[in-house]
């Protein structure tokens, strides 16, 4: 496990969301152009990381509390060395956690790269115009969502994300 305590410079506050289409554990394909809720939260997470595991219940509670927010969870880890992060195991994790949102697999790791995701969990919050309003640590997520649902600005726009590094494919490391 490599611990990350940093944030990405790929997306800047105010940037538009990178468009993506990914397969979800329920057999659907998630397309960011199809999301209609005023607030969109994308969380890069996985099954095996203890930091991500520690946040599972809090994510579920936020999904239940915030009615104007769409959550999309994305696993970009290479399951070759981390079989617990395979697509089949993701289906089990979604069932176990009771998450009401889509849990998507970024097999190519292109979505993680387009966001600049560094670790699990790494959170990105977008407003109704799909402009980035918050990125980073999961502890800032609740306040960012609440502020945007109330048509305000998040009290903090960035916090270093803390968690296990994304498990990149060997060819991605070059």
C-alpha positions in Angstrom: 0.0 0.0 0.0 1.4 3.4 -1.0 -0.1 6.2 1.0 -1.0 9.4 -0.9 -1.4 12.7 0.9 -1.7 15.1 -2.1 -4.0 16.5 -4.6 -4.0 16.6 -8.4 -3.4 19.5 -10.7 -5.1 17.9 -13.7 -8.5 19.4 -13.0 -8.6 22.9 -11.6 -11.5 24.4 -9.7 -13.9 25.8 -12.3 -12.9 23.2 -15.0 -15.7 21.2 -16.7 -16.1 17.5 -15.9 -14.3 15.2 -18.3 -17.0 13.3 -20.1 -16.9 9.5 -19.6 -19.0 6.4 -20.2 -18.3 3.4 -18.0 -19.9 0.0 -17.3 -21.5 -0.2 -13.9 -22.0 -3.2 -11.6 -25.7 -3.4 -12.3 -25.2 -3.9 -16.0 -25.9 -0.3 -17.0 -23.5 2.1 -18.7 -23.0 5.4 -16.9 -22.7 8.4 -19.1 -21.9 11.8 -17.5 -24.0 13.6 -20.1 -27.1 11.8 -18.8 -26.9 12.9 -15.2 -29.6 15.4 -14.4 -29.2 16.1 -10.7 -27.9 19.6 -9.8 -24.8 18.2 -8.0 -22.6 15.4 -9.3 -20.1 13.7 -7.1 -17.5 11.3 -8.6 -15.5 9.3 -6.0 -12.6 7.2 -7.1 -12.6 4.2 -4.7 -12.0 0.5 -4.6 -12.7 -2.7 -2.6 -9.4 -3.4 -1.0 -8.1 -0.1 0.3 -8.6 0.4 4.1 -9.1 4.2 3.6 -11.9 3.5 1.1 -13.4 0.8 3.3 -13.5 3.2 6.3 -15.5 5.7 4.2 -18.1 3.2 2.8 -20.8 3.8 5.4 -20.4 7.6 5.3 -20.8 7.6 1.5 -24.0 5.5 1.9 -25.4 8.0 4.4 -24.6 11.0 2.2 -26.3 9.2 -0.8 -29.4 8.9 1.4 -29.3 12.4 2.8 -28.6 14.5 -0.3 -31.6 14.3 -2.7 -30.3 16.7 -5.3 -26.9 14.9 -5.8 -25.9 12.1 -8.0 -23.0 9.9 -6.8 -20.9 7.9 -9.2 -18.2 5.6 -7.7 -15.3 4.6 -10.0 -12.8 1.9 -9.5 -9.7 2.4 -11.7 -7.4 -0.1 -10.0 -5.7 -2.8 -12.1 -7.1 -6.1 -10.7 -4.2 -8.1 -12.0 -2.3 -7.7 -8.7 -5.4 -6.8 -6.7 -8.0 -9.4 -7.6 -10.3 -8.0 -4.9 -10.8 -5.0 -7.1 -12.1 -7.0 -10.1 -15.4 -6.2 -11.7 -17.0 -9.3 -10.3 -15.8 -8.4 -6.8 -17.1 -4.9 -7.3 -20.6 -6.3 -7.8 -20.3 -8.1 -4.4 -19.1 -4.9 -2.7 -22.0 -2.9 -4.0 -24.4 -5.5 -2.7 -22.7 -5.6 0.7 -22.6 -1.8 1.1 -26.1 -1.1 -0.1 -24.9 1.9 -2.1 -27.8 3.4 -4.1 -25.5 4.8 -6.7 -23.6 3.3 -9.7 -20.3 1.7 -9.1 -18.3 1.8 -12.3 -15.2 0.0 -13.6 -12.5 2.1 -15.4 -10.7 -0.8 -16.9 -8.6 1.4 -19.2 -7.8 3.8 -16.4 -8.4 6.7 -18.8 -11.1 8.2 -16.6 -8.8 8.3 -13.6 -6.1 9.9 -15.7 -8.5 12.5 -17.1 -9.5 13.5 -13.6 -6.0 13.3 -12.2 -7.2 10.8 -9.5 -4.3 9.8 -7.3 -5.8 7.5 -4.6 -8.8 5.9 -3.1 -10.8 7.6 -2.1 -10.3 10.8 -4.2 -13.5 13.0 -4.4 -14.6 15.4 -7.1 -17.8 17.5 -6.8 -19.4 19.4 -9.7 -22.2 21.9 -9.8 -25.2 22.0 -12.1 -23.0 23.5 -14.9 -20.7 20.5 -14.3 -17.9 22.8 -13.2 -15.5 21.4 -10.5 -16.2 23.0 -7.1 -14.4 20.7 -4.8 -11.7 18.0 -5.0 -9.7 16.0 -2.6 -10.2 14.4 0.8 -13.4 12.7 1.6 -13.7 14.7 4.8 -14.5 17.9 2.8 -17.2 16.1 0.7 -20.2 16.6 3.0 -19.7 20.4 3.4 -19.1 20.8 -0.4 -22.3 19.0 -1.3 -24.4 20.8 1.3 -23.2 24.2 0.1 -23.9 23.4 -3.5 -27.4 22.0 -2.8 -28.1 25.3 -0.9 -26.9 27.2 -4.0 -23.7 28.4 -2.3 -20.0 27.8 -2.6 -18.2 25.1 -0.7 -16.4 26.5 2.4 -13.2 24.9 1.0 -12.5 24.0 -2.6 -9.5 21.7 -2.1 -8.1 19.3 0.5 -5.3 16.9 -0.1 -6.7 13.5 -0.8 -5.5 10.8 1.5 -5.6 7.1 0.7 -4.1 4.2 -1.1 -2.5 5.0 -4.5 -4.4 4.0 -7.6 -3.0 0.7 -8.8 -1.8 1.6 -12.3 -1.3 -1.0 -15.0 2.4 -1.5 -15.8 2.1 0.2 -19.2 0.5 3.3 -17.5 3.6 3.8 -15.3 5.9 4.5 -18.3 
